[in-house]
Amino acid sequence: MDIIQNTEAMPITPQGARGYWEWDADTTARHRSTDGQEWLLKGAWRWRQTVQRQDAFTKNATVKQIVQFHKPIRKEIETKSFAAEKAGKALLVVTGIIMALTAVAILSI
């Protein structure tokens, strides 16, 4: 039986993955060729998961509390100021139209 060193390249680590690839030189895999000869493939890449540290809030919080914490907050102040700004612009446009019509009426007499 022949022993062959594994020379495969390190696999790609996906973006955002929580872990890393580590070479395990003690691993062996038994293979058989088409002519019946056995050989061992020595070494393999193993995925090692890293533990993500949790913050103190989510560690003891319920699911409902976590959802409420990450829920986006709609700001009423911005909504009201946007509505007031839109109404002010509309008032300016209406005033301009009335002034233009009045000027045309005065000049046509």
N, C-alpha and C positions, 0 to 999 in steps of 0.2 A: 504494500500500500504506500503510495506516494503522498507527501505532505506539500501542499502548494500554498504560498503566502498570498492572501487576498490583496489586490492592488486597486480595488475600486475607489473612485473619488468620493469625497464627502458629499452626501446628498444636500440638496438645496433646502435652506431654512426658510419657511414661509414668512411673509411679512406679518408682524404682530404675534408671532408664536412665542409662547412662554417656555423656553427651554433651549437646549443646544445638543449638537451631535458629539458623541464621545467614542473614540476608537477602543474596542474591546479586543485585545490581542489574544485572550484566552479562549475565545469562542471558536469552535470547530464545527464544520458541517460536512457530513459524509455524502459523497456523490459517487455515481457509477457511470462510467462511460459506455458508449454503444457496444464496445467489444467486451464488456463485462469486467473491466478493470476498476477496482475501487480506489478512490483518492479522497483526501481530506483537504478542505478549504479552511485555512486558518485565518481568523480575524474577521470582524464585522463592525459596522457602525451601529451604535445604539443611541436612541433618543432619550435624553435625560430631562425630565420635566422640572422646571424651577417653581418653587412655591411663591405665589404672589402674596405680598403682605397686605392685609386688610387694615383699613383705618378703624379707629375705635368705634365710630358711629355704626358702620355697617356690620361690625362683628356681632353686636348684641341687638341690632334693630330687627323689627319684623319686616316682612316683605312690603306691607302697606306703607310703613314709614320710609323705606328706601324709595319706593315709587313716588311718594309725596315729595321727598327731598329732591329727586331728579326731575320732577315735573316742571316744565317751563312756566315762568310767571308772566302773566299779561299785565302790562303796566297801564292802568286807567288814565294816568296823568298824560301820557303820550297820546292816547286815543282822543282825549278831550282837547288837547292843544291842536291836534291835527284837524279835528272837526271845526274848531274855532278859526283856524287859519284858512280852511277851505271856505267857510262862510264869509270871512272878511274879504277874500279875493272875489267871491261872487258879488258881494255888495259893491265893491269898487267897479266891477264890470258893468253892473246895472246902472250905477251912478254915471259912468262915462257914456253909456248909451243914451240916457235921459238928457244929459248935457248936450250931446251931439244933436239929438232931435230938436231940442229947444233952440239951439243956434241956427239950425237949418230953417226952423219955423220963423224965427225973427228976421233972418236975412231974406226970406222969400216974400215978406210983406212989403 
